[in-house]
Amino acid sequence: MGFVVEEPIGKVNVLAVVDEADKGAATSRVEVIEDGVVIHTGEPVLENWRCEATFNPTPDRHYYFVKVTQADGNMLW
């Protein structure tokens, strides 16, 4: 899943939406990762939560993903 942007870009917008259907598996942390390094962390306080962030990458190739950790230790990317 993902895509390659060939043209240089000035900013990267990230939106992660957490919607907990299982009340027992609450989300404890959402991390945005650029090139293997955490660049933004959010700690949801509600079962339905949005994490929005904008970054200005340096000119080069980069990859981004979001890691969600539940209170029980389960993770998803």
mmCIF file of the C-alpha atoms, coordinates in Angstrom:
data_MODEL
# 
_entry.id   MODEL 
# 
loop_
_atom_site.group_PDB 
_atom_site.id 
_atom_site.type_symbol 
_atom_site.label_atom_id 
_atom_site.label_alt_id 
_atom_site.label_comp_id 
_atom_site.label_asym_id 
_atom_site.label_entity_id 
_atom_site.label_seq_id 
_atom_site.pdbx_PDB_ins_code 
_atom_site.Cartn_x 
_atom_site.Cartn_y 
_atom_site.Cartn_z 
_atom_site.occupancy 
_atom_site.B_iso_or_equiv 
_atom_site.pdbx_formal_charge 
_atom_site.auth_seq_id 
_atom_site.auth_comp_id 
_atom_site.auth_asym_id 
_atom_site.auth_atom_id 
_atom_site.pdbx_PDB_model_num 
ATOM 1  C CA . MET A 1 1  ? 0.000   0.000  0.000  1.00 0.00 ? 1  MET A CA 1 
ATOM 2  C CA . GLY A 1 2  ? 1.373   3.408  -0.891 1.00 0.00 ? 2  GLY A CA 1 
ATOM 3  C CA . PHE A 1 3  ? 2.661   5.406  -3.792 1.00 0.00 ? 3  PHE A CA 1 
ATOM 4  C CA . VAL A 1 4  ? 5.735   7.216  -5.072 1.00 0.00 ? 4  VAL A CA 1 
ATOM 5  C CA . VAL A 1 5  ? 5.603   10.965 -5.739 1.00 0.00 ? 5  VAL A CA 1 
ATOM 6  C CA . GLU A 1 6  ? 8.033   11.814 -8.528 1.00 0.00 ? 6  GLU A CA 1 
ATOM 7  C CA . GLU A 1 7  ? 7.856   15.606 -8.226 1.00 0.00 ? 7  GLU A CA 1 
ATOM 8  C CA . PRO A 1 8  ? 9.437   17.385 -5.239 1.00 0.00 ? 8  PRO A CA 1 
ATOM 9  C CA . ILE A 1 9  ? 6.764   18.280 -2.718 1.00 0.00 ? 9  ILE A CA 1 
ATOM 10 C CA . GLY A 1 10 ? 6.703   21.033 -0.126 1.00 0.00 ? 10 GLY A CA 1 
ATOM 11 C CA . LYS A 1 11 ? 4.641   19.319 2.528  1.00 0.00 ? 11 LYS A CA 1 
ATOM 12 C CA . VAL A 1 12 ? 3.187   15.993 3.618  1.00 0.00 ? 12 VAL A CA 1 
ATOM 13 C CA . ASN A 1 13 ? -0.264  15.885 5.221  1.00 0.00 ? 13 ASN A CA 1 
ATOM 14 C CA . VAL A 1 14 ? -1.054  12.884 7.417  1.00 0.00 ? 14 VAL A CA 1 
ATOM 15 C CA . LEU A 1 15 ? -4.509  11.965 8.698  1.00 0.00 ? 15 LEU A CA 1 
ATOM 16 C CA . ALA A 1 16 ? -5.132  8.907  10.867 1.00 0.00 ? 16 ALA A CA 1 
ATOM 17 C CA . VAL A 1 17 ? -8.646  8.202  12.130 1.00 0.00 ? 17 VAL A CA 1 
ATOM 18 C CA . VAL A 1 18 ? -9.112  5.864  15.088 1.00 0.00 ? 18 VAL A CA 1 
ATOM 19 C CA . ASP A 1 19 ? -12.617 4.457  15.560 1.00 0.00 ? 19 ASP A CA 1 
ATOM 20 C CA . GLU A 1 20 ? -12.677 1.852  18.315 1.00 0.00 ? 20 GLU A CA 1 
ATOM 21 C CA . ALA A 1 21 ? -15.473 -0.651 17.812 1.00 0.00 ? 21 ALA A CA 1 
ATOM 22 C CA . ASP A 1 22 ? -14.190 -2.836 20.666 1.00 0.00 ? 22 ASP A CA 1 
ATOM 23 C CA . LYS A 1 23 ? -14.370 -0.816 23.887 1.00 0.00 ? 23 LYS A CA 1 
ATOM 24 C CA . GLY A 1 24 ? -11.883 -3.194 25.561 1.00 0.00 ? 24 GLY A CA 1 
ATOM 25 C CA . ALA A 1 25 ? -9.151  -2.529 22.976 1.00 0.00 ? 25 ALA A CA 1 
ATOM 26 C CA . ALA A 1 26 ? -8.704  1.186  23.484 1.00 0.00 ? 26 ALA A CA 1 
ATOM 27 C CA . THR A 1 27 ? -5.926  2.923  21.566 1.00 0.00 ? 27 THR A CA 1 
ATOM 28 C CA . SER A 1 28 ? -3.115  4.209  23.746 1.00 0.00 ? 28 SER A CA 1 
ATOM 29 C CA . ARG A 1 29 ? -0.749  5.716  21.145 1.00 0.00 ? 29 ARG A CA 1 
ATOM 30 C CA . VAL A 1 30 ? -0.643  6.797  17.505 1.00 0.00 ? 30 VAL A CA 1 
ATOM 31 C CA . GLU A 1 31 ? 2.779   7.460  15.943 1.00 0.00 ? 31 GLU A CA 1 
ATOM 32 C CA . VAL A 1 32 ? 3.647   8.960  12.557 1.00 0.00 ? 32 VAL A CA 1 
ATOM 33 C CA . ILE A 1 33 ? 6.935   7.579  11.262 1.00 0.00 ? 33 ILE A CA 1 
ATOM 34 C CA . GLU A 1 34 ? 9.185   9.081  8.574  1.00 0.00 ? 34 GLU A CA 1 
ATOM 35 C CA . ASP A 1 35 ? 12.058  6.955  7.283  1.00 0.00 ? 35 ASP A CA 1 
ATOM 36 C CA . GLY A 1 36 ? 11.914  4.707  10.372 1.00 0.00 ? 36 GLY A CA 1 
ATOM 37 C CA . VAL A 1 37 ? 11.930  7.573  12.911 1.00 0.00 ? 37 VAL A CA 1 
ATOM 38 C CA . VAL A 1 38 ? 8.928   8.682  14.997 1.00 0.00 ? 38 VAL A CA 1 
ATOM 39 C CA . ILE A 1 39 ? 8.219   12.310 14.079 1.00 0.00 ? 39 ILE A CA 1 
ATOM 40 C CA . HIS A 1 40 ? 4.814   12.763 15.743 1.00 0.00 ? 40 HIS A CA 1 
ATOM 41 C CA . THR A 1 41 ? 3.037   11.057 18.642 1.00 0.00 ? 41 THR A CA 1 
ATOM 42 C CA . GLY A 1 42 ? -0.565  11.351 19.753 1.00 0.00 ? 42 GLY A CA 1 
ATOM 43 C CA . GLU A 1 43 ? -2.285  9.799  22.751 1.00 0.00 ? 43 GLU A CA 1 
ATOM 44 C CA . PRO A 1 44 ? -6.017  9.450  22.094 1.00 0.00 ? 44 PRO A CA 1 
ATOM 45 C CA . VAL A 1 45 ? -8.356  10.220 24.950 1.00 0.00 ? 45 VAL A CA 1 
ATOM 46 C CA . LEU A 1 46 ? -11.574 9.207  23.192 1.00 0.00 ? 46 LEU A CA 1 
ATOM 47 C CA . GLU A 1 47 ? -12.712 6.060  21.386 1.00 0.00 ? 47 GLU A CA 1 
ATOM 48 C CA . ASN A 1 48 ? -13.162 8.074  18.169 1.00 0.00 ? 48 ASN A CA 1 
ATOM 49 C CA . TRP A 1 49 ? -10.082 10.175 17.492 1.00 0.00 ? 49 TRP A CA 1 
ATOM 50 C CA . ARG A 1 50 ? -8.305  11.977 14.630 1.00 0.00 ? 50 ARG A CA 1 
ATOM 51 C CA . CYS A 1 51 ? -4.573  12.587 14.346 1.00 0.00 ? 51 CYS A CA 1 
ATOM 52 C CA . GLU A 1 52 ? -3.726  15.297 11.792 1.00 0.00 ? 52 GLU A CA 1 
ATOM 53 C CA . ALA A 1 53 ? -0.228  16.596 11.140 1.00 0.00 ? 53 ALA A CA 1 
ATOM 54 C CA . THR A 1 54 ? 1.674   18.402 8.394  1.00 0.00 ? 54 THR A CA 1 
ATOM 55 C CA . PHE A 1 55 ? 5.397   17.975 7.771  1.00 0.00 ? 55 PHE A CA 1 
ATOM 56 C CA . ASN A 1 56 ? 7.885   19.751 5.509  1.00 0.00 ? 56 ASN A CA 1 
ATOM 57 C CA . PRO A 1 57 ? 10.285  17.067 4.276  1.00 0.00 ? 57 PRO A CA 1 
ATOM 58 C CA . THR A 1 58 ? 13.799  17.794 3.093  1.00 0.00 ? 58 THR A CA 1 
ATOM 59 C CA . PRO A 1 59 ? 14.392  17.231 -0.633 1.00 0.00 ? 59 PRO A CA 1 
ATOM 60 C CA . ASP A 1 60 ? 15.029  13.500 -0.966 1.00 0.00 ? 60 ASP A CA 1 
ATOM 61 C CA . ARG A 1 61 ? 13.109  10.222 -0.972 1.00 0.00 ? 61 ARG A CA 1 
ATOM 62 C CA . HIS A 1 62 ? 11.077  9.519  2.168  1.00 0.00 ? 62 HIS A CA 1 
ATOM 63 C CA . TYR A 1 63 ? 8.539   6.989  3.359  1.00 0.00 ? 63 TYR A CA 1 
ATOM 64 C CA . TYR A 1 64 ? 5.810   7.493  5.934  1.00 0.00 ? 64 TYR A CA 1 
ATOM 65 C CA . PHE A 1 65 ? 3.485   5.273  7.882  1.00 0.00 ? 65 PHE A CA 1 
ATOM 66 C CA . VAL A 1 66 ? 1.295   5.371  10.971 1.00 0.00 ? 66 VAL A CA 1 
ATOM 67 C CA . LYS A 1 67 ? 1.620   2.906  13.849 1.00 0.00 ? 67 LYS A CA 1 
ATOM 68 C CA . VAL A 1 68 ? -1.305  2.449  16.244 1.00 0.00 ? 68 VAL A CA 1 
ATOM 69 C CA . THR A 1 69 ? -0.754  0.734  19.604 1.00 0.00 ? 69 THR A CA 1 
ATOM 70 C CA . GLN A 1 70 ? -3.721  -0.467 21.638 1.00 0.00 ? 70 GLN A CA 1 
ATOM 71 C CA . ALA A 1 71 ? -3.812  -0.439 25.438 1.00 0.00 ? 71 ALA A CA 1 
ATOM 72 C CA . ASP A 1 72 ? -3.470  -4.249 25.416 1.00 0.00 ? 72 ASP A CA 1 
ATOM 73 C CA . GLY A 1 73 ? -0.211  -4.019 23.408 1.00 0.00 ? 73 GLY A CA 1 
ATOM 74 C CA . ASN A 1 74 ? -1.633  -5.066 20.020 1.00 0.00 ? 74 ASN A CA 1 
ATOM 75 C CA . MET A 1 75 ? -0.414  -2.957 17.108 1.00 0.00 ? 75 MET A CA 1 
ATOM 76 C CA . LEU A 1 76 ? -1.400  -2.094 13.558 1.00 0.00 ? 76 LEU A CA 1 
ATOM 77 C CA . TRP A 1 77 ? 0.301   -0.105 10.806 1.00 0.00 ? 77 TRP A CA 1 
# 
